[in-house]
């Protein structure tokens, strides 16, 4: 294919793109957040903030407070969108059923994918999420970004959407969560013309190919995952943007059998880099590992006495292909 870039990558400068001032972006204190209550009672969601783990509810409340303190003309959809989203989620907990409905296909002109239509089935209770469309944005190769791009992206979504996003969806893409139909075309125009970014795949089409960072930073990479993903993304642009399949189809690229992209679990066609030469074994390192000079599992389980490391039970017998054995004190 040899799809070399047709032009240099556009340089994004946040100071030229920005919508919000520093004061607007940092418009509340931690004390205000501590005392902040959204307009709906959400007892079950409040429970999700407890415990040692990060909580999407806590993040959503930050965004809700931020939007409440922005001037009304600094957002193009309702300021209550995040609060209504949390309120409807609590209603779903109460009633044991979802209150999102798929009311039809929405999208941008010329594309059949990239936008997932979502509507509330109780818009009279939660009017600011009467529409809550999701937009998928094609991620960069290896998910490398600079802060100029990320800040510009966040400003755009704060202005024309809910401000809520995922970095990234479970199989790739930057996920913009929640906007109204009227904002879809302006968002698409600014993404493509200003940020040099395309939509990802959704629906019965080729979904956005994704890959690990490969040889750009990982010593274990056996193939150039980013190059393969780039070429297939460009070659199959029509299949990405215009659904023509009976069902979705996914490519994923793992640079080695460690499988950081989980391509077998997440893709219809998995590409996995493998070693194509004689196996290399550092016998001195193996000896040090067996002797305890190198801490097993990188020290991940050192909080408990697991007994002496047993290479036969913990490595050799766990290999699904049974390709290793010890002979004369050496790993073969």
Secondary structure as the mmCIF struct_conf table of DSSP 4:
data_model
#
loop_
_struct_conf.conf_type_id
_struct_conf.id
_struct_conf.beg_label_comp_id
_struct_conf.beg_label_asym_id
_struct_conf.beg_label_seq_id
_struct_conf.end_label_comp_id
_struct_conf.end_label_asym_id
_struct_conf.end_label_seq_id
BEND BEND1 UNK A 6 UNK A 7
HELX_LH_PP_P HELX_LH_PP_P1 UNK A 8 UNK A 12
HELX_RH_AL_P HELX_RH_AL_P1 UNK A 14 UNK A 17
BEND BEND2 UNK A 20 UNK A 20
HELX_RH_AL_P HELX_RH_AL_P2 UNK A 22 UNK A 25
TURN_TY1_P TURN_TY1_P1 UNK A 26 UNK A 26
HELX_RH_AL_P HELX_RH_AL_P3 UNK A 30 UNK A 35
BEND BEND3 UNK A 39 UNK A 40
HELX_RH_AL_P HELX_RH_AL_P4 UNK A 43 UNK A 47
TURN_TY1_P TURN_TY1_P2 UNK A 48 UNK A 49
BEND BEND4 UNK A 51 UNK A 53
HELX_RH_AL_P HELX_RH_AL_P5 UNK A 56 UNK A 69
BEND BEND5 UNK A 70 UNK A 70
HELX_RH_3T_P HELX_RH_3T_P1 UNK A 72 UNK A 74
BEND BEND6 UNK A 76 UNK A 77
TURN_TY1_P TURN_TY1_P3 UNK A 79 UNK A 80
HELX_RH_AL_P HELX_RH_AL_P6 UNK A 81 UNK A 95
TURN_TY1_P TURN_TY1_P4 UNK A 96 UNK A 96
BEND BEND7 UNK A 97 UNK A 97
STRN STRN1 UNK A 100 UNK A 101
BEND BEND8 UNK A 104 UNK A 104
TURN_TY1_P TURN_TY1_P5 UNK A 109 UNK A 110
BEND BEND9 UNK A 112 UNK A 114
STRN STRN2 UNK A 115 UNK A 116
STRN STRN3 UNK A 119 UNK A 120
BEND BEND10 UNK A 121 UNK A 121
TURN_TY1_P TURN_TY1_P6 UNK A 123 UNK A 125
HELX_RH_3T_P HELX_RH_3T_P2 UNK A 127 UNK A 129
BEND BEND11 UNK A 130 UNK A 130
STRN STRN4 UNK A 131 UNK A 131
STRN STRN5 UNK A 134 UNK A 137
HELX_LH_PP_P HELX_LH_PP_P2 UNK A 138 UNK A 140
HELX_RH_3T_P HELX_RH_3T_P3 UNK A 141 UNK A 143
HELX_RH_AL_P HELX_RH_AL_P7 UNK A 147 UNK A 160
BEND BEND12 UNK A 161 UNK A 161
BEND BEND13 UNK A 163 UNK A 163
STRN STRN6 UNK A 164 UNK A 169
TURN_TY1_P TURN_TY1_P7 UNK A 170 UNK A 171
STRN STRN7 UNK A 172 UNK A 177
HELX_RH_3T_P HELX_RH_3T_P4 UNK A 181 UNK A 183
HELX_RH_AL_P HELX_RH_AL_P8 UNK A 184 UNK A 193
TURN_TY1_P TURN_TY1_P8 UNK A 194 UNK A 194
BEND BEND14 UNK A 195 UNK A 195
STRN STRN8 UNK A 199 UNK A 199
BEND BEND15 UNK A 203 UNK A 205
STRN STRN9 UNK A 206 UNK A 206
HELX_LH_PP_P HELX_LH_PP_P3 UNK A 207 UNK A 209
STRN STRN10 UNK A 210 UNK A 211
HELX_RH_3T_P HELX_RH_3T_P5 UNK A 214 UNK A 216
TURN_TY1_P TURN_TY1_P9 UNK A 217 UNK A 217
TURN_TY1_P TURN_TY1_P10 UNK A 219 UNK A 220
BEND BEND16 UNK A 223 UNK A 223
HELX_RH_AL_P HELX_RH_AL_P9 UNK A 225 UNK A 235
TURN_TY1_P TURN_TY1_P11 UNK A 236 UNK A 236
HELX_RH_AL_P HELX_RH_AL_P10 UNK A 237 UNK A 241
BEND BEND17 UNK A 242 UNK A 242
BEND BEND18 UNK A 245 UNK A 247
STRN STRN11 UNK A 249 UNK A 249
STRN STRN12 UNK A 251 UNK A 254
BEND BEND19 UNK A 255 UNK A 256
TURN_TY1_P TURN_TY1_P12 UNK A 257 UNK A 258
TURN_TY1_P TURN_TY1_P13 UNK A 260 UNK A 261
HELX_RH_AL_P HELX_RH_AL_P11 UNK A 263 UNK A 266
BEND BEND20 UNK A 268 UNK A 268
STRN STRN13 UNK A 269 UNK A 272
BEND BEND21 UNK A 277 UNK A 277
HELX_LH_PP_P HELX_LH_PP_P4 UNK A 278 UNK A 280
HELX_RH_AL_P HELX_RH_AL_P12 UNK A 283 UNK A 291
TURN_TY1_P TURN_TY1_P14 UNK A 292 UNK A 292
BEND BEND22 UNK A 293 UNK A 294
HELX_RH_3T_P HELX_RH_3T_P6 UNK A 296 UNK A 299
TURN_TY1_P TURN_TY1_P15 UNK A 300 UNK A 303
BEND BEND23 UNK A 304 UNK A 304
BEND BEND24 UNK A 308 UNK A 308
HELX_RH_AL_P HELX_RH_AL_P13 UNK A 311 UNK A 314
TURN_TY1_P TURN_TY1_P16 UNK A 315 UNK A 315
HELX_RH_3T_P HELX_RH_3T_P7 UNK A 316 UNK A 318
TURN_TY1_P TURN_TY1_P17 UNK A 320 UNK A 321
STRN STRN14 UNK A 326 UNK A 327
TURN_TY1_P TURN_TY1_P18 UNK A 328 UNK A 329
STRN STRN15 UNK A 330 UNK A 331
#
